[in-house]
Amino acid sequence: MSVLLEVQDLFKTFGTGEAATRVLRGLSLTLDVGEMAALLGPSGSGKSTLLTILGTLMKPTSGSHNMLGHDLIAAEDRELTEFRNRHIGFVFQFHNLLPDFTALENVIFPTAVREGRETASARARGRDLLVRMGLGDRVEFPSTKLSGGQKQRVAVARALMNSPELVLADEPTGNLDRVSAMQVMDLIAQINRDEGTTFLISTHDEKIASLCRRQIVVGDGLVTG
């Protein structure tokens, strides 16, 4: 497998002086193309901070972060925004759907932002993704009328809209019942298998972690397993 991203010696400190809190303490990690990995560790271990950095939403205090041949530490904010929109998708514990939008409008939103408008090709891809998510009969439904599991599947479709190489998922099944959680994970596994999309899934759920081929354990700001 080829390397998708690599971070080395990541440190992240919040605050200064006596109020400084060091969250990451020299963390190093490599993800290969096509991996489906679980990110494990107790609350406060640095998982969310790591995901935020990997998603280019925050820079580390020091260390290196390279993905697809790009030095993301040296990149300017505008470059990072373009890189993130093109190459990285996000799924969160709270689906963060726009309440005044339909399921389809939510899915195509990342492309509409990039292109400055909705396009016929974007609507076609968004509709296809919703069908693959088992939501072909909910395409034009307002997001407020969807169930929790349906909303999260819309969120997965949105994360995949721009065909990213990497999807970062932060507790994506945390608010779902077991049946809905398994449906979401089945869809993620299918996308990983069929399209080779790399997934890094932060979870406290051992069952969810067991569905991933690799488990990465973080503790005290370092990869410990």
QUIJO-V562077 format. One record per helix or strand of 3 or more residues. SS is the DSSP state (H for helix, E for strand). FROM is the first residue (numbers start at 0). TO is the last residue. If there is no record, write none. Layout:
BEGIN
SS_FROM_TO, SS_FROM_TO
END
This chain:
BEGIN
E_2_13, H_16_18, E_20_31, E_35_39, H_46_53, E_61_66, H_76_86, E_87_91, H_102_114, H_119_131, H_142_144, H_147_159, E_165_169, H_177_194, E_197_201, H_205_209, E_213_218
END
